Amino acid sequence: MLNFDELEKGFTEEEAIAEARRCLKCKNPLCVRGCPIENRIPQIVQAIEERDYRKAIDIINENSNLAIICARVCPHNDQCEGACVLGRKGEPIKISKLERFLAEKEMELALNRLRGKVAVIGSGPAGLSVAAILAKLNYRVTIFEAQQKAGGVLRYGIPEYRLPFHVVDKQIEIVRNLGVRLETGVVIGEDLTLDQLFAMGYQAIFIGTGTGLSRKLGVEGESLNGAMQAIYFLETVSLIRDGSLPDRPYPVQKGDRVLVVGAGNVAVDAARTALRLGAATVNAVDIVPEAERRAGDKEFGEALHEGVNFTFNTSIVKILGDRKVEGAVLQEFVRKPNGRESVIVPVPGTEREITCDKVIVAIGQKPFARIVSTTTGIKTNDKGYVITSTEPFYGMTTREGVFAAGDVVHEPQTVILAMREGRKVAEAIDAWVQERTLKAI
C-alpha cells in the first residue's frame, strides 16, 4: 500500500516552549541574517517562550504569508538554522518546527478569519455598536430583535420627526453589510433562552435590550381606557406609521386634551408627538422644580415653541373617569430636607381637577425581567438593572460569557453614551473570547 503520510511531526506546545528556551538570545542574531526575508526570529522565539502566540504570529506575518508552507519546504539548514550559533557544537534551534507550530496554531485560532461567534440581543444603539465592532474584528455576529423591524429605541422610541425611519434603515443596512446576521421577531427569554444560545455555539452573548418596561404612577384610575405609558404610546405610533399596524387607530385622536406626566426626554417626545396627531391641548406636569427637569434644553425649548404647556412642582394623584379617562386630580409638591438628603412631599390643600381625554405617563422605565428570569447566574440590583463589572472584562454580568450595556444596566441615557458603552463591551468580549480560545487549545 502506498503511504504518502507526512513523515515529520510537528511540535507539541510543551516541545515548542522547551525548544524556544534553548535560544541564547544573541545580541547579533545570525539566524536573522540567514533568513532570506529577515524574519525577526529572536522576537518570535521569545514570544513562544512567553506563550504569547498571537504576538509571535503577528511578528511572523509581518514578512511571511506562507508560514505553514515555508516551515515544511524551505531549506532551513542552509538558511536560519544553518546560521544558528548552537549548531557549531550541537543542534541548532529547530526554527522550522517552531515556525510550523505557529502556523498550525494560527489555523487553530483562526486569527485571520473567524475569531468567534457572538449573539447580540437587541438592535438599539448599544446592540448595533457591539455587532458592528465585532463584525469588523471578524466575528460571526447574529442580532436577535423582538420586533419585526430592527432599530430598537432608534425606531420605536424616538419620534420620526427627530429620526426618520429611512435614516435608521440605512444605518442597519451598513451593519448588515459588515456580515452581521439579523433575526427579527425573536423574543429571547421566550422563543430562545441564553442557555439555548450557548448550546447553539455562541461563545459570548451581549444583552442590549434597553428599558422597555415603564414605571407606573400607582394612582387610582391608572387602568382606565385612555391612560397609557409613554413608551407604549411612542412605539404604537411608530408601528402604525411604518405600516406594521395598518388597522390600528392612533392612541391620541384629533381634538384630544392630553396630560403628560413627566418632563424628561421621553415625556417631551410624547407631548410633541401628541400635538402632531392633532391633540387640541397638551399639558405636561413634573413633580420636580423646573431646574431639575431631565429634558434637554433644545427639546424643551422646541416643545414650548410648539405649544406644550409645562407645570413643575406638580403631579397627578388621581385619574378621573368611569371606563375611560375624563380628567385628573393634580397636586403641588415641594422638596424638603430629610437628614443629609431631601424628599419631595405633597402640599396639603393644593389639589385641583382638570379635564383631559388622555393621560400619558413618562416617569421612567426599567428593564424587562424575561431574560434574567429564564436563565441562571445573572444578578440584578433592587431596581431590576443588570449588574456588570468593569474588571477584568468590562460589561460582563455575574454569569461568565454574558455581557450587557446601555439602558439595561443603568437609567436611560443618550444614544451616544450607549454607543460608547457598546464599544468598550465589544473590546471586552473580544478579549474574553480570545482568552478562552487560547486556554482551550
Buried (B, 14 or more C-beta within 10 A) or exposed (E): EEEEEEEEEBBEEEBBBEBBEBBEEEEEBBBBEBBEEEBBBBBBBBBBBEBBBBBBBBBBBEEBEEBBEBBBEBEBEEBBBBBBBBBEEEEBBBBBBBBBBBBBBBEEBEBEEEBBBBBBBBBBBBBBBBBBBBBEBBBBBBBBBBBEBBBBBBBBBBBBEEBEBEEBBEBBEEBBEBEBBBBBEBBBBEEBBBEEBBEEEBBBBBBBBBBBBBBEBEBEBBEBEBBBBBBBBBBBBBBBEBEBBEEEEBBBEEEBBBBBBBBBBBBBBBBBBBBBBEBEBBBBBBBBEEEEBBBEEEBBEBBEEEEBEBBBBBBBBBBBBEEEBBBBBBBBBBBEEEEEEEEBEBEEEEEEEBEBBBBBBBBBBBBBEBBBEBBEEBEBEEEBBBEBEEEEBBBBBBBEBBBBBBBBBBEBBEBEBBBBBBBBBBBBBBEBBBEBBBEEE
